[in-house]
C-alpha cells in the first residue's frame, strides 16, 4: 500500500565532506610531500604548523612503515633523487628570480623630476652585481649629505633613491670604484667606495624621467 | 561599435554555444560571406578540442573531455572519496604517476598494489580513483584500459590511463 513511503523513510542527509589538510608549502597532502620538490621546506612548515601531523608522518615508526614493499636501497635512492630534485628546483627558482630582476645586466641611473627645480636620483639594478644596497645607500647619503634610501618599487625590484640630482656623480663614483686600485689620490682615497665594486661600468644606463605627481 | 568597449565590463557572460545554434551560425556565414565550407572549417572546426570544466563560484568541481566520462577534480575526490571505485598502485609506481605516466599492470597486481575482487571487477572505461600504497588519500584519477580481471591474468602493458593527478595543471587551478 502507499503508506510504505512515509512509514520508516529516514531523512536523507548529505554526506559531509572529508576535511582535507594540505601542505602550506607545496599544496599537496603532507603524506605526499616526499615526492615533491621541496621536502625539507615542507617538513619544516609541518613541524611548525601541525606538530601532531609531523609526528604522524615523520616519526621513526612512520618512516620504517613507509618502506612498504620497496627495498631499503630503493628508498634511499628515492630520497637522494628527491634531494637532488629539490636542489635543482631551488636553483631554477633562484635563476628565474635573478633573470626577472635583471632582464639585461643593467644598472639604470634615473633622474626623476620631482618639482620644476627638484629631482631625485634612482639607481636600479645594483644588486645584480652583488652590491649591498643598504650599505651603498648609506654611503651615498654620507657622500652627498642628503637623504638616500632603499625602496621596493613595482614588481618588487629594489632601488636606491637619492634626493637631488646626483646622477652624474653616482656614475663617476661607480666608475672610480671599479677603476682598479691605482692608489688613493684625490679626496682621501676609496673610503667606502668598495661598496660599489663589482659593477661593470659599460652596463650603466642614464635615464631622465619627467614624473608628474598626481596627474593622469 | 567597439569604440568604447572594455572586456571586463561589457562582456556579460561566456557560454558554449549549442550545436543547433552553431549550425545555423555556420549556415549564415556561408551564405553571407564569400567563403567556402573548407576554409570556414579551417577557421572554425566543427570538432575542436572540447574540454569542459564545470565550476561553482570559480572553483572547478568536475570536467569532461569531448563526450567522454565526467570526472571529479582530485580535490573534490579528496572530499568525497566514495564517489568512484578505487584501485591501488604500489609505492614504486607513485613517482611515475606523479610525472604523468599511465599505470602498467604490474604496478597494480604486485603486493603493494590493490585491485578489487572478482565479484567487484571493474570494466574497461570505468573512471577510478587511484590510491597509493601506504597513503591515506588518492593520488590521482584514471580510467581503466583493460578490465581488472584481465589485469590479473595478463599482467602486461597499460592498466589504468592517467587522467589527472596530484600536482598537475588542474591541481594548480584553485579558481577559474
Contacts between the chains, C-beta under 8 A, distances in Angstrom:
chain1	res1	chain2	res2	distance
A	15	B	80	6.9
A	15	B	82	7.6
A	17	B	79	3.6
A	17	B	80	6.0
A	18	B	78	6.4
A	18	B	79	5.3
A	18	B	80	7.2
A	18	B	81	6.7
A	20	B	75	7.6
A	20	B	78	4.9
A	20	B	79	6.5
A	20	B	137	7.5
A	26	B	167	7.9
A	27	B	167	7.9
A	27	B	171	7.4
A	27	B	172	8.0
A	28	B	166	5.5
A	28	B	167	6.3
A	29	B	78	7.5
A	29	B	135	7.8
A	29	B	136	7.5
A	29	B	137	4.9
A	29	B	166	7.7
A	31	B	135	5.1
A	31	B	136	6.2
A	31	B	137	7.0
A	32	B	98	8.0
A	32	B	132	7.8
A	32	B	135	6.9
A	32	B	139	6.7
A	32	B	166	5.9
A	35	B	94	6.1
A	35	B	95	5.8
A	35	B	98	5.4
A	36	B	167	7.0
A	65	B	134	7.3
A	66	B	134	5.7
A	68	B	90	7.5
A	68	B	91	4.8
A	68	B	112	5.7
A	68	B	133	5.2
A	68	B	134	4.8
A	69	B	90	5.7
A	69	B	91	6.1
A	69	B	92	7.7
A	69	B	110	6.9
A	69	B	111	5.1
A	69	B	112	3.7
A	69	B	133	6.6
A	70	B	90	7.8
A	70	B	91	5.0
A	70	B	92	5.4
A	70	B	112	7.7
A	74	B	92	7.0
A	78	B	95	7.4
